[in-house]
Amino acid sequence: MTTGKDREARERDHFDRLAAAHGEIWWGSTTPAGIERLRRRARRVREELARFADPVVLELGSGTGGFTKYVLEELPSLRLVGCDISPEAVRVARERYGSRPNTRFEVADVTRLPWPASTFDAVVGNAVLHHLPIPAALEQCLRVLRPGGCLWFSEPNMLNPQIAAEKNLRVIGRWLQNTPDETAFFRWRLAGTLRAVGFEAVSVEPWDFLHPLVPRGLIGLVDAVGRAAERVPVAREIAGSLMIRALKAGGATRT
């Protein structure tokens, strides 16, 4: 019988190998289009954090710092703690960004976060929740958030044809560096889970049609068409990602 410990070990070993071999853990994150995708996500995080004067932020699944880099470019003075289950990924992240003021990286299991309740103003991440047992991970996010704190993630959309193929056809998933336990999300189910856990002002919206393999010369065109498609009913449902936003009760409402 597969246990949570088995899953944890598989995820840790998988990302230890990727970090040691490549210095990165996300497929497509270093292509020109992949970098533009990360930058757009970082800009959205900056917008989400604008409601706080001097936020303390937890980045889940920070890996080798691939997303952290762009968040810190947008918010150089941000107080940020990154955590990941992979000791090797955390080692690489510390080497790259650990000397920055107000930035540190810790090895941690997201289902048993080591921080006290109400520690962070925001919990953010890119492509991490689909590796985790839900709702246990969301319960931990809610616990460590301060009242009025916000949640922001971008995660794969199960209605996107490529995502559906790689999550359901093992041979494609292996080629794209998927782990055996990862999945993707249907937005209405995830929204329901967030509300059931206790989050408020829940928003789960399809976004991002820019594929990591789009050639550099076509990025502007494809991105513009994709952003237009994000506003088209039905068509938007097959976007590559879901943008997830929610609040913990007790603070000011989202502006």
N, C-alpha and C positions, 0 to 999 in steps of 0.2 A: 504494500500500500504506500502510495506517495504521500509524504508529510510536508508540512510547511518548512521543516528543516531541510528536506531534500531539495525543495524549490529554492530555498535561500542559498544552498551550496552550489546548485547549478548556475544560478545567476551570478554569484560571486566568482566562480571559476571562469565562466564565460567572459566576464568583463575584465578579470585579471589578465586573461590571455590577450584580449584585444588591446588593452592598454600597454602591455609589455611589447607586443609585436608591432603596433602601429602608432602608439601614442595618442590614439583617438578611439572612441567607443561608438560613435554614431555613423552609420553608413551614409555616404553622401554629404557629410558635414564640411568637407574641405574643398569641394568644387566651387567655382564662382557662384553658381545658383544656390548651392547649399549654404554658402556664407551669407548671401543676401537673405535667405530665409531666416537664418539665425539673427541677423541684424534687425529684420522686421519684428521678430519676436521680442528682442531686447527693447526696441522702441515701445512696444505695447506694455512691457513691464514698467518702463519709465513712466508712461501715462498712468498706469494703475497705481503707482506709488506716489504720484503727485499730491495725493490727498494727505500725505504724512509730512510733517516738518523734518524729521530726521529718523527714518525708519530703520529698524533692525530686521533683517531679512534672512530667512532660511531657504536655501536652494536645495531641494531634494534631488537625488540622483545627479549630483554635479559632475560625476565622472572625472575626466582629466581637465576639466575647466573649459570645455569647448563652448558652452553657452555662457558661462561666467565671464569669459573674455569680453563678450559684446555687451553684457549687462553693465560691466564696469566701464566700458567705453562710454556708455550713455550716462552713467552715474558714478563718476570717479571716486567720490567721497562716501559712497554707500557702505554702511556697516553690514557685511554679508558673511554668513556661515554656510559653507557648502558641506553636504554629507553624501556619502555613497557607501554601498556595501562592499565595494572592491578596494582592498588595501592598496593594490598596485595603482589603480586609477587615482586614489587619494594622494599617493606618493608623487605621481606625475603632476597633479594639480598644485600640490605644495611647492614643488620645484619651480613651476611656471609663475604662480601668482601668490604664493604664501607670504612673500616678503612685502606685499602691498599693505599699507595701513588699513586697519579695520576689516581685513579679510583673512579667514582661516578655513581649513578643511578638516573634517573629522570622518572617521569610519563609523558608520551607524546603520542599524537595521531600521528601516522606516516603520515597521510594525511595532518597534519598541524604542522610540526616540528617547535619548537620554536627558533631554532638557525638561525643566519643570514646566508646569502649566503656565500659560499666559506669558511666554518668553518673547515671542516675535510679533512684529506688526504685519508681516506678510510671509506667506509660504509660496514659493514659485518653483517652476521646473519646466523642462522641455523633454518630452518623450520619455517619461519615467513611470507614470501611473500605470501604464499598460503592462509593466513588468511586475506589478505588485498585487497582493491580495486586497481586493476591494470588498467590503468597506473598511477593513482594519486600518489601511493606510490613511484613509480620509478621517477616521476617528482620531488618529494621532495628530494629523494636521490641525484639526479643530481644537484638540487639547492644548497644543503649544502656541496657538494664536491668542493674542490679547483680544479682549472685547473690542469689536469694531475692526478687527484685523481682516485682511483680505487674502484670498486664495487666487492664484493665477497659474494655469498650466496650458500647454499646447500638446495635444495627444492625437494619435492616428485615428482616422475616421473609418469605421468598418464598412461604410457605404461607398467608399472609394474603391474602384475596381482593382487597382494594384494592391492596396492594403488588404482587401478581402482575399485576394489570391495568396499573398504571402503569409497571411495568418491561418489560412485553411489548407494550403497545399504545402506539405512539409519540404519538398524538394526546392520550391521557390523560397521558402522561409530560410532554409539553410544557406542558400546562395546570397541572400540579402542580410546575413549575419543575425537572423532572429534566434532567440533562445527558445527551448521547447515549451516554456510556460507562458510566454508573452501573448498578448491578444490585442484587440483594438476595441473601440467603443461605439455603440449606438447612442446618439446624443440624448434621446429621450430617456433611455434607461439610466444613463449616468446622471442626468439631472435629477431623476427620482431618487437615486442613491444619495446624492449630495443633500437633498432635502431631508431624507430619512435619517441621515447621520446627525443633522441639526444645523446645516448651513442655511443662510438666508440670502435673498437677492441673487439667486442662482441663475446663471446664464451659460448655456453650452451652445456655441454657434459654429457652423461649418465655415472654414476659411482656408486659404492658401492653395492655389492651383499650381504654384511654381514647383516643378519637379527638380530635384537636385542635379539631374543630368542635362538640363537645358543648356545649350552652348552659350558662351559669354555674350556673343553678338545678338542673341535673341531674348536675353533676360528681360530687357525693358518692355518689349512687345508682349511676351508671354505673361509677365507680371501685370501689365495694364489690362489685358484681356481677362486674366484671372480675377483681378479685383472687381471688374465689372460683373463677372459671373457670380461673385459672392453676394451680389444684390439681387440676383434673379431667382425667384421661387423655383423649386424643384431642381434646377441646375446646380444651385449652391449645395444641395445635399450630398453631392459626390466629391466635394472638395477633399483635399488630401488630409486635412487636419481639423481638429475641433479646438476652439479657444474656450477655455473653462474659467469662469469667474464666479466668485461667491464671497460672502462676508460672514464673519462670526457676529452673532447678536451682541448688542451692548454698546456700540459706538455710533458715530455719525453715519448717516446713510450715504450711499455712493452718489457722487455728483455726476 
